[in-house]
Amino acid sequence: MTHRSPIHPSAGHTATTSPSATAPRGHGDYCEAGLARLLEQHDLNSFDALWQVAAHDVDAPNRERGGVSTVSLLTLEDEDGNSHRLYLKRQTNHLGRSLARPLGEPTFSREWRAIRHYHALGIPAVDAGWYGERRAGREWRAILITFDLAGRDDLDHWHERWAELDAGMRSQVITASARLVREIHQAGLMHGCLFPKHLFLSRPPSESPASTWQMDAVIIDLEKTRRFVLRRHECLRDLYVLWRRLKGWQHDEWRQFLAVYRDADAQSAEVSQWLKELEARAARKRR
């Protein structure tokens, strides 16, 4: 039995393609055509069916904002016997406000729009194939389905094994991570929750020579992303979230990261200034 995504022809090119949603259905639900066929095979092609289906939670429920939000792994087999891993995200009264919907909306609605926006800009981001929401009495429910990032591991995974990685692989991890953050910030966007677990980096394929392979990265969890108001301050806020969690990285490795991020020489005054500002922020947080 093999694992694959319903809409992805190959793991190496999945994240840069914009989700191709169908037109809104009865209640404004969006569903990618390939996923719709898979869900129909399992009688899960409705909001109610997806809301009620049993699935394994992959994290503790988020009970912020006066509601609850869960992420579950749903594995479905297609008619050819291939297994597809989906992340079924369900929430109740987990609300926020935005310029698009100033009176309030499920936070998954913001994430769905952000995913589509990132793809429209060409920023590598997780693919989403289904979104819908319902009002039921005093409950405002929402469902978002995203696809498993096959062939990738998050930056936490790589960081935990840092001592085991050779210099070449460390450089690949740093470079791929910095390029992705640079793309996000160059687009005028702050991620707002830039934990290492939200950057997914490609694994080296065993059949490709190390000299020709280049690691790339994909971003997930976009519900807090927004446009910059104070660009440098907000860039530093995003970067500091990584800084305080990647404790295994040495000073020179952070110089390499910032050199790629700023497209500058690692020993340049510009990189030194960014490093100084991150160190100053860390010192303030320790007081």
PyRosetta script that sets phi, psi and omega in degrees:
from pyrosetta import init, pose_from_sequence

init()
pose = pose_from_sequence("MTHRSPIHPSAGHTATTSPSATAPRGHGDYCEAGLARLLEQHDLNSFDALWQVAAHDVDAPNRERGGVSTVSLLTLEDEDGNSHRLYLKRQTNHLGRSLARPLGEPTFSREWRAIRHYHALGIPAVDAGWYGERRAGREWRAILITFDLAGRDDLDHWHERWAELDAGMRSQVITASARLVREIHQAGLMHGCLFPKHLFLSRPPSESPASTWQMDAVIIDLEKTRRFVLRRHECLRDLYVLWRRLKGWQHDEWRQFLAVYRDADAQSAEVSQWLKELEARAARKRR")
pose.set_psi(1, 132.5)
pose.set_omega(1, -179.9)
pose.set_phi(2, -108.3)
pose.set_psi(2, 157.3)
pose.set_omega(2, 177.4)
pose.set_phi(3, -109.1)
pose.set_psi(3, 131.2)
pose.set_omega(3, 176.3)
pose.set_phi(4, -154.4)
pose.set_psi(4, 165.7)
pose.set_omega(4, 177.3)
pose.set_phi(5, -91.9)
pose.set_psi(5, 143.9)
pose.set_omega(5, -177.6)
pose.set_phi(6, -60.8)
pose.set_psi(6, -25.2)
pose.set_omega(6, -174.2)
pose.set_phi(7, -115.1)
pose.set_psi(7, -2.9)
pose.set_omega(7, -172.7)
pose.set_phi(8, -102.3)
pose.set_psi(8, 117.4)
pose.set_omega(8, 176.9)
pose.set_phi(9, -71.1)
pose.set_psi(9, -27.6)
pose.set_omega(9, 179.6)
pose.set_phi(10, -156.9)
pose.set_psi(10, 141.4)
pose.set_omega(10, -175.1)
pose.set_phi(11, -65.2)
pose.set_psi(11, -27.8)
pose.set_omega(11, -176.0)
pose.set_phi(12, -71.9)
pose.set_psi(12, -15.2)
pose.set_omega(12, -175.5)
pose.set_phi(13, -128.8)
pose.set_psi(13, 18.1)
pose.set_omega(13, -172.2)
pose.set_phi(14, -77.0)
pose.set_psi(14, -39.5)
pose.set_omega(14, -164.4)
pose.set_phi(15, -80.3)
pose.set_psi(15, -12.8)
pose.set_omega(15, -176.8)
pose.set_phi(16, -97.0)
pose.set_psi(16, 1.1)
pose.set_omega(16, -179.5)
pose.set_phi(17, -95.7)
pose.set_psi(17, 129.9)
pose.set_omega(17, -178.5)
pose.set_phi(18, -65.3)
pose.set_psi(18, 138.0)
pose.set_omega(18, 177.2)
pose.set_phi(19, -59.7)
pose.set_psi(19, 129.2)
pose.set_omega(19, -177.9)
pose.set_phi(20, -99.3)
pose.set_psi(20, 86.1)
pose.set_omega(20, -177.1)
pose.set_phi(21, -80.7)
pose.set_psi(21, 151.2)
pose.set_omega(21, 173.2)
pose.set_phi(22, -75.3)
pose.set_psi(22, 173.2)
pose.set_omega(22, 175.2)
pose.set_phi(23, -64.8)
pose.set_psi(23, 156.2)
pose.set_omega(23, 179.6)
pose.set_phi(24, -54.8)
pose.set_psi(24, 136.8)
pose.set_omega(24, 176.7)
pose.set_phi(25, -96.8)
pose.set_psi(25, -174.2)
pose.set_omega(25, -170.0)
pose.set_phi(26, -29.7)
pose.set_psi(26, -55.2)
pose.set_omega(26, -176.0)
pose.set_phi(27, -103.9)
pose.set_psi(27, 20.0)
pose.set_omega(27, -179.3)
pose.set_phi(28, 84.7)
pose.set_psi(28, 18.7)
pose.set_omega(28, 177.7)
pose.set_phi(29, -74.2)
pose.set_psi(29, 146.1)
pose.set_omega(29, 174.9)
pose.set_phi(30, -116.5)
pose.set_psi(30, 136.0)
pose.set_omega(30, 179.3)
pose.set_phi(31, -145.6)
pose.set_psi(31, 128.8)
pose.set_omega(31, 175.9)
pose.set_phi(32, -67.8)
pose.set_psi(32, 140.4)
pose.set_omega(32, -170.9)
pose.set_phi(33, -58.1)
pose.set_psi(33, -44.9)
pose.set_omega(33, -179.6)
pose.set_phi(34, -63.3)
pose.set_psi(34, -38.9)
pose.set_omega(34, 178.1)
pose.set_phi(35, -69.0)
pose.set_psi(35, -37.0)
pose.set_omega(35, 179.4)
pose.set_phi(36, -57.3)
pose.set_psi(36, -41.8)
pose.set_omega(36, 179.6)
pose.set_phi(37, -63.7)
pose.set_psi(37, -42.1)
pose.set_omega(37, -179.7)
pose.set_phi(38, -65.5)
pose.set_psi(38, -44.9)
pose.set_omega(38, 180.0)
pose.set_phi(39, -63.2)
pose.set_psi(39, -38.8)
pose.set_omega(39, -179.7)
pose.set_phi(40, -63.1)
pose.set_psi(40, -37.1)
pose.set_omega(40, 179.1)
pose.set_phi(41, -61.1)
pose.set_psi(41, -25.0)
pose.set_omega(41, -178.1)
pose.set_phi(42, -109.8)
pose.set_psi(42, 15.8)
pose.set_omega(42, -179.2)
pose.set_phi(43, 55.5)
pose.set_psi(43, 39.5)
pose.set_omega(43, 179.4)
pose.set_phi(44, -118.2)
pose.set_psi(44, 22.7)
pose.set_omega(44, -174.9)
pose.set_phi(45, -91.7)
pose.set_psi(45, 40.4)
pose.set_omega(45, 173.8)
pose.set_phi(46, -148.9)
pose.set_psi(46, 157.5)
pose.set_omega(46, 179.2)
pose.set_phi(47, -58.7)
pose.set_psi(47, -48.3)
pose.set_omega(47, -177.0)
pose.set_phi(48, -60.3)
pose.set_psi(48, -41.4)
pose.set_omega(48, -179.7)
pose.set_phi(49, -64.6)
pose.set_psi(49, -42.4)
pose.set_omega(49, 178.9)
pose.set_phi(50, -68.0)
pose.set_psi(50, -33.3)
pose.set_omega(50, 180.0)
pose.set_phi(51, -67.1)
pose.set_psi(51, -34.9)
pose.set_omega(51, -173.2)
pose.set_phi(52, -93.5)
pose.set_psi(52, -16.3)
pose.set_omega(52, -174.2)
pose.set_phi(53, -64.7)
pose.set_psi(53, 140.6)
pose.set_omega(53, 177.2)
pose.set_phi(54, -79.1)
pose.set_psi(54, 133.1)
pose.set_omega(54, 178.5)
pose.set_phi(55, -150.0)
pose.set_psi(55, 153.9)
pose.set_omega(55, -175.5)
pose.set_phi(56, -80.1)
pose.set_psi(56, 120.9)
pose.set_omega(56, 176.9)
pose.set_phi(57, -68.0)
pose.set_psi(57, 135.0)
pose.set_omega(57, -179.6)
pose.set_phi(58, -100.2)
pose.set_psi(58, -5.9)
pose.set_omega(58, -179.5)
pose.set_phi(59, -152.9)
pose.set_psi(59, 164.4)
pose.set_omega(59, 176.6)
pose.set_phi(60, -68.0)
pose.set_psi(60, 145.6)
pose.set_omega(60, 178.9)
pose.set_phi(61, -58.7)
pose.set_psi(61, 141.8)
pose.set_omega(61, 175.3)
pose.set_phi(62, -90.6)
pose.set_psi(62, 116.7)
pose.set_omega(62, -176.1)
pose.set_phi(63, -109.7)
pose.set_psi(63, 25.0)
pose.set_omega(63, 175.8)
pose.set_phi(64, -75.5)
pose.set_psi(64, 169.2)
pose.set_omega(64, 172.9)
pose.set_phi(65, 64.1)
pose.set_psi(65, 17.8)
pose.set_omega(65, 177.2)
pose.set_phi(66, 78.5)
pose.set_psi(66, 9.2)
pose.set_omega(66, 179.8)
pose.set_phi(67, -134.5)
pose.set_psi(67, -158.8)
pose.set_omega(67, 179.0)
pose.set_phi(68, -141.4)
pose.set_psi(68, 141.4)
pose.set_omega(68, -179.0)
pose.set_phi(69, -137.2)
pose.set_psi(69, 131.1)
pose.set_omega(69, -177.8)
pose.set_phi(70, -127.1)
pose.set_psi(70, 155.1)
pose.set_omega(70, 174.2)
pose.set_phi(71, -126.8)
pose.set_psi(71, 124.8)
pose.set_omega(71, -177.5)
pose.set_phi(72, -127.4)
pose.set_psi(72, 151.6)
pose.set_omega(72, 175.7)
pose.set_phi(73, -94.3)
pose.set_psi(73, 123.6)
pose.set_omega(73, 179.0)
pose.set_phi(74, -117.7)
pose.set_psi(74, 117.8)
pose.set_omega(74, -179.7)
pose.set_phi(75, -109.7)
pose.set_psi(75, 121.1)
pose.set_omega(75, -177.7)
pose.set_phi(76, -122.7)
pose.set_psi(76, 142.9)
pose.set_omega(76, 178.9)
pose.set_phi(77, -102.7)
pose.set_psi(77, 134.4)
pose.set_omega(77, 179.0)
pose.set_phi(78, -87.4)
pose.set_psi(78, -179.1)
pose.set_omega(78, -174.7)
pose.set_phi(79, -67.8)
pose.set_psi(79, -16.0)
pose.set_omega(79, 177.6)
pose.set_phi(80, -94.4)
pose.set_psi(80, 3.1)
pose.set_omega(80, 179.0)
pose.set_phi(81, 87.0)
pose.set_psi(81, 7.7)
pose.set_omega(81, 177.5)
pose.set_phi(82, -83.9)
pose.set_psi(82, 138.3)
pose.set_omega(82, -178.5)
pose.set_phi(83, -95.8)
pose.set_psi(83, 133.1)
pose.set_omega(83, -177.4)
pose.set_phi(84, -120.1)
pose.set_psi(84, 125.1)
pose.set_omega(84, -179.5)
pose.set_phi(85, -97.2)
pose.set_psi(85, 122.4)
pose.set_omega(85, -179.3)
pose.set_phi(86, -123.2)
pose.set_psi(86, 147.0)
pose.set_omega(86, 173.3)
pose.set_phi(87, -102.8)
pose.set_psi(87, 112.6)
pose.set_omega(87, -177.4)
pose.set_phi(88, -96.2)
pose.set_psi(88, 111.5)
pose.set_omega(88, -175.5)
pose.set_phi(89, -108.6)
pose.set_psi(89, 120.6)
pose.set_omega(89, -176.4)
pose.set_phi(90, -127.2)
pose.set_psi(90, 140.4)
pose.set_omega(90, -179.8)
pose.set_phi(91, -146.1)
pose.set_psi(91, 153.0)
pose.set_omega(91, 177.0)
pose.set_phi(92, -129.6)
pose.set_psi(92, 124.1)
pose.set_omega(92, 176.9)
pose.set_phi(93, 52.6)
pose.set_psi(93, 33.6)
pose.set_omega(93, 176.7)
pose.set_phi(94, -101.5)
pose.set_psi(94, 87.1)
pose.set_omega(94, -162.0)
pose.set_phi(95, -116.4)
pose.set_psi(95, 158.7)
pose.set_omega(95, 173.1)
pose.set_phi(96, -150.9)
pose.set_psi(96, 179.9)
pose.set_omega(96, 178.1)
pose.set_phi(97, -121.5)
pose.set_psi(97, 153.5)
pose.set_omega(97, 178.6)
pose.set_phi(98, -148.8)
pose.set_psi(98, 168.4)
pose.set_omega(98, 175.9)
pose.set_phi(99, -62.9)
pose.set_psi(99, -34.0)
pose.set_omega(99, -180.0)
pose.set_phi(100, -68.9)
pose.set_psi(100, -35.3)
pose.set_omega(100, -178.3)
pose.set_phi(101, -139.3)
pose.set_psi(101, 77.2)
pose.set_omega(101, -172.9)
pose.set_phi(102, -66.0)
pose.set_psi(102, -18.9)
pose.set_omega(102, 179.9)
pose.set_phi(103, -85.5)
pose.set_psi(103, -4.3)
pose.set_omega(103, 177.5)
pose.set_phi(104, 121.4)
pose.set_psi(104, 155.1)
pose.set_omega(104, 179.7)
pose.set_phi(105, -166.7)
pose.set_psi(105, 157.5)
pose.set_omega(105, 171.4)
pose.set_phi(106, -61.4)
pose.set_psi(106, 143.3)
pose.set_omega(106, -179.7)
pose.set_phi(107, -65.2)
pose.set_psi(107, -23.9)
pose.set_omega(107, 175.6)
pose.set_phi(108, -66.2)
pose.set_psi(108, -27.8)
pose.set_omega(108, 175.9)
pose.set_phi(109, -62.9)
pose.set_psi(109, -42.7)
pose.set_omega(109, 176.9)
pose.set_phi(110, -64.3)
pose.set_psi(110, -41.3)
pose.set_omega(110, -179.9)
pose.set_phi(111, -64.8)
pose.set_psi(111, -40.9)
pose.set_omega(111, 178.5)
pose.set_phi(112, -60.0)
pose.set_psi(112, -46.6)
pose.set_omega(112, 178.2)
pose.set_phi(113, -63.3)
pose.set_psi(113, -40.5)
pose.set_omega(113, -178.7)
pose.set_phi(114, -64.3)
pose.set_psi(114, -41.2)
pose.set_omega(114, 178.0)
pose.set_phi(115, -58.9)
pose.set_psi(115, -46.6)
pose.set_omega(115, -179.4)
pose.set_phi(116, -65.6)
pose.set_psi(116, -36.6)
pose.set_omega(116, 178.9)
pose.set_phi(117, -66.8)
pose.set_psi(117, -44.3)
pose.set_omega(117, 178.3)
pose.set_phi(118, -59.2)
pose.set_psi(118, -44.4)
pose.set_omega(118, 179.5)
pose.set_phi(119, -64.6)
pose.set_psi(119, -39.6)
pose.set_omega(119, 178.6)
pose.set_phi(120, -61.4)
pose.set_psi(120, -31.7)
pose.set_omega(120, 178.9)
pose.set_phi(121, -85.4)
pose.set_psi(121, -6.0)
pose.set_omega(121, -179.0)
pose.set_phi(122, 81.0)
pose.set_psi(122, 17.1)
pose.set_omega(122, 178.0)
pose.set_phi(123, -86.8)
pose.set_psi(123, 125.0)
pose.set_omega(123, -178.0)
pose.set_phi(124, -62.3)
pose.set_psi(124, 115.9)
pose.set_omega(124, -178.2)
pose.set_phi(125, -140.9)
pose.set_psi(125, 160.6)
pose.set_omega(125, 177.3)
pose.set_phi(126, -54.4)
pose.set_psi(126, 149.2)
pose.set_omega(126, 176.0)
pose.set_phi(127, -93.5)
pose.set_psi(127, 140.0)
pose.set_omega(127, 174.8)
pose.set_phi(128, -119.8)
pose.set_psi(128, 137.1)
pose.set_omega(128, -176.4)
pose.set_phi(129, -116.3)
pose.set_psi(129, -6.2)
pose.set_omega(129, -177.2)
pose.set_phi(130, -151.7)
pose.set_psi(130, 134.7)
pose.set_omega(130, 171.2)
pose.set_phi(131, -145.9)
pose.set_psi(131, 137.5)
pose.set_omega(131, 175.4)
pose.set_phi(132, -159.8)
pose.set_psi(132, 158.3)
pose.set_omega(132, 177.2)
pose.set_phi(133, -145.4)
pose.set_psi(133, 155.0)
pose.set_omega(133, -179.1)
pose.set_phi(134, -143.0)
pose.set_psi(134, 146.6)
pose.set_omega(134, 168.7)
pose.set_phi(135, -101.9)
pose.set_psi(135, 125.7)
pose.set_omega(135, 179.9)
pose.set_phi(136, -133.4)
pose.set_psi(136, 96.4)
pose.set_omega(136, -175.0)
pose.set_phi(137, 63.5)
pose.set_psi(137, -122.6)
pose.set_omega(137, 179.3)
pose.set_phi(138, -91.5)
pose.set_psi(138, 4.4)
pose.set_omega(138, -178.9)
pose.set_phi(139, -101.8)
pose.set_psi(139, 135.7)
pose.set_omega(139, 174.3)
pose.set_phi(140, -115.3)
pose.set_psi(140, 107.5)
pose.set_omega(140, -174.6)
pose.set_phi(141, -103.6)
pose.set_psi(141, 148.9)
pose.set_omega(141, 176.8)
pose.set_phi(142, -144.6)
pose.set_psi(142, 147.8)
pose.set_omega(142, 176.9)
pose.set_phi(143, -131.1)
pose.set_psi(143, 133.2)
pose.set_omega(143, 174.1)
pose.set_phi(144, -131.1)
pose.set_psi(144, 130.4)
pose.set_omega(144, 176.1)
pose.set_phi(145, -112.6)
pose.set_psi(145, 126.4)
pose.set_omega(145, 174.3)
pose.set_phi(146, -118.7)
pose.set_psi(146, 161.2)
pose.set_omega(146, -174.9)
pose.set_phi(147, -96.5)
pose.set_psi(147, 145.1)
pose.set_omega(147, 176.8)
pose.set_phi(148, -59.9)
pose.set_psi(148, 138.2)
pose.set_omega(148, 179.1)
pose.set_phi(149, -91.3)
pose.set_psi(149, 75.8)
pose.set_omega(149, -177.5)
pose.set_phi(150, -61.5)
pose.set_psi(150, 140.7)
pose.set_omega(150, 178.0)
pose.set_phi(151, 80.2)
pose.set_psi(151, 14.5)
pose.set_omega(151, -179.0)
pose.set_phi(152, -132.4)
pose.set_psi(152, 153.9)
pose.set_omega(152, 172.7)
pose.set_phi(153, -131.0)
pose.set_psi(153, 147.5)
pose.set_omega(153, -177.8)
pose.set_phi(154, -74.4)
pose.set_psi(154, 165.9)
pose.set_omega(154, -176.1)
pose.set_phi(155, -64.5)
pose.set_psi(155, -29.4)
pose.set_omega(155, 173.6)
pose.set_phi(156, -57.4)
pose.set_psi(156, -43.4)
pose.set_omega(156, 179.7)
pose.set_phi(157, -58.0)
pose.set_psi(157, -47.5)
pose.set_omega(157, -178.5)
pose.set_phi(158, -68.0)
pose.set_psi(158, -38.6)
pose.set_omega(158, -178.5)
pose.set_phi(159, -65.5)
pose.set_psi(159, -38.6)
pose.set_omega(159, 179.1)
pose.set_phi(160, -63.1)
pose.set_psi(160, -24.6)
pose.set_omega(160, -178.1)
pose.set_phi(161, -106.1)
pose.set_psi(161, 18.3)
pose.set_omega(161, -171.9)
pose.set_phi(162, -55.9)
pose.set_psi(162, -42.4)
pose.set_omega(162, -177.7)
pose.set_phi(163, -65.3)
pose.set_psi(163, -22.6)
pose.set_omega(163, -178.2)
pose.set_phi(164, -88.0)
pose.set_psi(164, -15.2)
pose.set_omega(164, -175.3)
pose.set_phi(165, -83.2)
pose.set_psi(165, 141.8)
pose.set_omega(165, 174.6)
pose.set_phi(166, -78.5)
pose.set_psi(166, 172.1)
pose.set_omega(166, -175.2)
pose.set_phi(167, -60.2)
pose.set_psi(167, -37.5)
pose.set_omega(167, -179.5)
pose.set_phi(168, -64.7)
pose.set_psi(168, -43.1)
pose.set_omega(168, -179.8)
pose.set_phi(169, -70.4)
pose.set_psi(169, -37.8)
pose.set_omega(169, 176.0)
pose.set_phi(170, -59.4)
pose.set_psi(170, -43.6)
pose.set_omega(170, 179.4)
pose.set_phi(171, -62.6)
pose.set_psi(171, -39.2)
pose.set_omega(171, 177.8)
pose.set_phi(172, -61.9)
pose.set_psi(172, -45.4)
pose.set_omega(172, -179.3)
pose.set_phi(173, -62.2)
pose.set_psi(173, -47.3)
pose.set_omega(173, -178.8)
pose.set_phi(174, -62.6)
pose.set_psi(174, -46.5)
pose.set_omega(174, -176.8)
pose.set_phi(175, -65.1)
pose.set_psi(175, -46.0)
pose.set_omega(175, -179.3)
pose.set_phi(176, -63.1)
pose.set_psi(176, -41.2)
pose.set_omega(176, 179.5)
pose.set_phi(177, -64.7)
pose.set_psi(177, -45.8)
pose.set_omega(177, -177.9)
pose.set_phi(178, -65.4)
pose.set_psi(178, -38.9)
pose.set_omega(178, 178.9)
pose.set_phi(179, -62.2)
pose.set_psi(179, -41.1)
pose.set_omega(179, -179.7)
pose.set_phi(180, -66.1)
pose.set_psi(180, -45.7)
pose.set_omega(180, 179.0)
pose.set_phi(181, -63.0)
pose.set_psi(181, -38.3)
pose.set_omega(181, 177.5)
pose.set_phi(182, -61.0)
pose.set_psi(182, -43.2)
pose.set_omega(182, 179.1)
pose.set_phi(183, -60.8)
pose.set_psi(183, -43.1)
pose.set_omega(183, -179.8)
pose.set_phi(184, -62.5)
pose.set_psi(184, -49.0)
pose.set_omega(184, -176.5)
pose.set_phi(185, -70.9)
pose.set_psi(185, -35.3)
pose.set_omega(185, 177.1)
pose.set_phi(186, -64.5)
pose.set_psi(186, -24.8)
pose.set_omega(186, 177.1)
pose.set_phi(187, -80.9)
pose.set_psi(187, 1.6)
pose.set_omega(187, 179.5)
pose.set_phi(188, 80.4)
pose.set_psi(188, 23.6)
pose.set_omega(188, -175.2)
pose.set_phi(189, -118.1)
pose.set_psi(189, 140.5)
pose.set_omega(189, 170.2)
pose.set_phi(190, -102.2)
pose.set_psi(190, 132.0)
pose.set_omega(190, 179.0)
pose.set_phi(191, -69.9)
pose.set_psi(191, -45.6)
pose.set_omega(191, 174.5)
pose.set_phi(192, 89.1)
pose.set_psi(192, -6.7)
pose.set_omega(192, -179.2)
pose.set_phi(193, -158.8)
pose.set_psi(193, 53.0)
pose.set_omega(193, -166.8)
pose.set_phi(194, -84.8)
pose.set_psi(194, 61.7)
pose.set_omega(194, 174.7)
pose.set_phi(195, -76.6)
pose.set_psi(195, 150.9)
pose.set_omega(195, 176.9)
pose.set_phi(196, -54.7)
pose.set_psi(196, -30.6)
pose.set_omega(196, -179.3)
pose.set_phi(197, -69.3)
pose.set_psi(197, -7.3)
pose.set_omega(197, -179.6)
pose.set_phi(198, -100.6)
pose.set_psi(198, -1.4)
pose.set_omega(198, 173.6)
pose.set_phi(199, -107.3)
pose.set_psi(199, 122.0)
pose.set_omega(199, -178.7)
pose.set_phi(200, -111.1)
pose.set_psi(200, 122.7)
pose.set_omega(200, -175.0)
pose.set_phi(201, -110.0)
pose.set_psi(201, 143.1)
pose.set_omega(201, -176.4)
pose.set_phi(202, -70.9)
pose.set_psi(202, 142.7)
pose.set_omega(202, 174.8)
pose.set_phi(203, -82.0)
pose.set_psi(203, 147.2)
pose.set_omega(203, 177.2)
pose.set_phi(204, -68.5)
pose.set_psi(204, 126.1)
pose.set_omega(204, 177.1)
pose.set_phi(205, -69.3)
pose.set_psi(205, 137.2)
pose.set_omega(205, -174.3)
pose.set_phi(206, -64.9)
pose.set_psi(206, -25.8)
pose.set_omega(206, -175.2)
pose.set_phi(207, -87.0)
pose.set_psi(207, -8.1)
pose.set_omega(207, -177.0)
pose.set_phi(208, -98.3)
pose.set_psi(208, 135.1)
pose.set_omega(208, 176.1)
pose.set_phi(209, -61.8)
pose.set_psi(209, 139.6)
pose.set_omega(209, -178.2)
pose.set_phi(210, -57.4)
pose.set_psi(210, -30.1)
pose.set_omega(210, -175.8)
pose.set_phi(211, -71.3)
pose.set_psi(211, -19.6)
pose.set_omega(211, -177.3)
pose.set_phi(212, -108.5)
pose.set_psi(212, -8.2)
pose.set_omega(212, -176.6)
pose.set_phi(213, -90.0)
pose.set_psi(213, 140.4)
pose.set_omega(213, 177.4)
pose.set_phi(214, -129.6)
pose.set_psi(214, 125.0)
pose.set_omega(214, 179.0)
pose.set_phi(215, -68.8)
pose.set_psi(215, 145.2)
pose.set_omega(215, 172.8)
pose.set_phi(216, -132.3)
pose.set_psi(216, 168.6)
pose.set_omega(216, -173.5)
pose.set_phi(217, -133.2)
pose.set_psi(217, 153.5)
pose.set_omega(217, -179.7)
pose.set_phi(218, -131.9)
pose.set_psi(218, 142.9)
pose.set_omega(218, -178.9)
pose.set_phi(219, -103.5)
pose.set_psi(219, 146.5)
pose.set_omega(219, 175.6)
pose.set_phi(220, -128.9)
pose.set_psi(220, 178.6)
pose.set_omega(220, 173.9)
pose.set_phi(221, 58.5)
pose.set_psi(221, 73.3)
pose.set_omega(221, -171.9)
pose.set_phi(222, -103.9)
pose.set_psi(222, 13.8)
pose.set_omega(222, -173.3)
pose.set_phi(223, -68.5)
pose.set_psi(223, -20.4)
pose.set_omega(223, -179.8)
pose.set_phi(224, -101.5)
pose.set_psi(224, 3.2)
pose.set_omega(224, -178.2)
pose.set_phi(225, -68.0)
pose.set_psi(225, 146.5)
pose.set_omega(225, 179.4)
pose.set_phi(226, -159.8)
pose.set_psi(226, 169.0)
pose.set_omega(226, 177.9)
pose.set_phi(227, -74.2)
pose.set_psi(227, 151.1)
pose.set_omega(227, 177.7)
pose.set_phi(228, -64.7)
pose.set_psi(228, 145.3)
pose.set_omega(228, 166.8)
pose.set_phi(229, -109.0)
pose.set_psi(229, -51.7)
pose.set_omega(229, 174.6)
pose.set_phi(230, -118.2)
pose.set_psi(230, 93.6)
pose.set_omega(230, -166.1)
pose.set_phi(231, -52.6)
pose.set_psi(231, -57.2)
pose.set_omega(231, -173.2)
pose.set_phi(232, -64.3)
pose.set_psi(232, -42.3)
pose.set_omega(232, 179.5)
pose.set_phi(233, -59.1)
pose.set_psi(233, -43.2)
pose.set_omega(233, -176.6)
pose.set_phi(234, -77.2)
pose.set_psi(234, -30.8)
pose.set_omega(234, 170.7)
pose.set_phi(235, -59.5)
pose.set_psi(235, -46.3)
pose.set_omega(235, -180.0)
pose.set_phi(236, -64.1)
pose.set_psi(236, -36.6)
pose.set_omega(236, 177.5)
pose.set_phi(237, -61.3)
pose.set_psi(237, -46.3)
pose.set_omega(237, 177.0)
pose.set_phi(238, -60.8)
pose.set_psi(238, -48.5)
pose.set_omega(238, -176.7)
pose.set_phi(239, -63.6)
pose.set_psi(239, -36.6)
pose.set_omega(239, -178.1)
pose.set_phi(240, -66.3)
pose.set_psi(240, -31.8)
pose.set_omega(240, 176.6)
pose.set_phi(241, -59.5)
pose.set_psi(241, -41.9)
pose.set_omega(241, 175.2)
pose.set_phi(242, -68.3)
pose.set_psi(242, -45.7)
pose.set_omega(242, -176.1)
pose.set_phi(243, -52.3)
pose.set_psi(243, -48.5)
pose.set_omega(243, -172.9)
pose.set_phi(244, -76.3)
pose.set_psi(244, -11.7)
pose.set_omega(244, 179.8)
pose.set_phi(245, -104.2)
pose.set_psi(245, -21.4)
pose.set_omega(245, -178.8)
pose.set_phi(246, -96.2)
pose.set_psi(246, 64.9)
pose.set_omega(246, -173.5)
pose.set_phi(247, -72.9)
pose.set_psi(247, -14.5)
pose.set_omega(247, 179.0)
pose.set_phi(248, -79.3)
pose.set_psi(248, -12.9)
pose.set_omega(248, -179.4)
pose.set_phi(249, -79.0)
pose.set_psi(249, 133.8)
pose.set_omega(249, 178.3)
pose.set_phi(250, -84.4)
pose.set_psi(250, 169.5)
pose.set_omega(250, -177.8)
pose.set_phi(251, -55.1)
pose.set_psi(251, -45.6)
pose.set_omega(251, -178.8)
pose.set_phi(252, -65.9)
pose.set_psi(252, -30.5)
pose.set_omega(252, 178.6)
pose.set_phi(253, -71.4)
pose.set_psi(253, -36.4)
pose.set_omega(253, 174.1)
pose.set_phi(254, -67.8)
pose.set_psi(254, -33.6)
pose.set_omega(254, 174.6)
pose.set_phi(255, -62.1)
pose.set_psi(255, -42.3)
pose.set_omega(255, 178.3)
pose.set_phi(256, -62.5)
pose.set_psi(256, -44.8)
pose.set_omega(256, 179.0)
pose.set_phi(257, -57.4)
pose.set_psi(257, -50.1)
pose.set_omega(257, -176.9)
pose.set_phi(258, -68.4)
pose.set_psi(258, -30.8)
pose.set_omega(258, 176.8)
pose.set_phi(259, -64.1)
pose.set_psi(259, -43.2)
pose.set_omega(259, 176.9)
pose.set_phi(260, -68.3)
pose.set_psi(260, -44.0)
pose.set_omega(260, -178.9)
pose.set_phi(261, -58.6)
pose.set_psi(261, -40.6)
pose.set_omega(261, -178.2)
pose.set_phi(262, -97.6)
pose.set_psi(262, -1.1)
pose.set_omega(262, -176.6)
pose.set_phi(263, 52.7)
pose.set_psi(263, 52.5)
pose.set_omega(263, -176.0)
pose.set_phi(264, -137.8)
pose.set_psi(264, 168.6)
pose.set_omega(264, 176.3)
pose.set_phi(265, -69.4)
pose.set_psi(265, 141.0)
pose.set_omega(265, -176.3)
pose.set_phi(266, -61.3)
pose.set_psi(266, -27.6)
pose.set_omega(266, -179.2)
pose.set_phi(267, -98.8)
pose.set_psi(267, 10.7)
pose.set_omega(267, -177.1)
pose.set_phi(268, -72.1)
pose.set_psi(268, 159.7)
pose.set_omega(268, 177.0)
pose.set_phi(269, -63.3)
pose.set_psi(269, -33.2)
pose.set_omega(269, 180.0)
pose.set_phi(270, -62.9)
pose.set_psi(270, -48.8)
pose.set_omega(270, 179.1)
pose.set_phi(271, -63.7)
pose.set_psi(271, -40.5)
pose.set_omega(271, 178.7)
pose.set_phi(272, -60.2)
pose.set_psi(272, -38.2)
pose.set_omega(272, -179.7)
pose.set_phi(273, -67.6)
pose.set_psi(273, -43.0)
pose.set_omega(273, 177.7)
pose.set_phi(274, -63.2)
pose.set_psi(274, -41.2)
pose.set_omega(274, 178.4)
pose.set_phi(275, -62.8)
pose.set_psi(275, -42.0)
pose.set_omega(275, 179.4)
pose.set_phi(276, -62.0)
pose.set_psi(276, -41.4)
pose.set_omega(276, -179.0)
pose.set_phi(277, -68.8)
pose.set_psi(277, -36.5)
pose.set_omega(277, 175.6)
pose.set_phi(278, -66.6)
pose.set_psi(278, -41.7)
pose.set_omega(278, 178.4)
pose.set_phi(279, -64.5)
pose.set_psi(279, -38.4)
pose.set_omega(279, 178.6)
pose.set_phi(280, -65.5)
pose.set_psi(280, -40.6)
pose.set_omega(280, 177.9)
pose.set_phi(281, -63.6)
pose.set_psi(281, -41.7)
pose.set_omega(281, 178.9)
pose.set_phi(282, -62.9)
pose.set_psi(282, -40.1)
pose.set_omega(282, 179.5)
pose.set_phi(283, -64.5)
pose.set_psi(283, -39.7)
pose.set_omega(283, 178.6)
pose.set_phi(284, -64.5)
pose.set_psi(284, -38.8)
pose.set_omega(284, -178.4)
pose.set_phi(285, -68.0)
pose.set_psi(285, -25.5)
pose.set_omega(285, -178.2)
pose.set_phi(286, -79.8)
pose.set_psi(286, -14.8)
pose.set_omega(286, -176.6)
pose.set_phi(287, -72.1)
pose.dump_pdb("model.pdb")
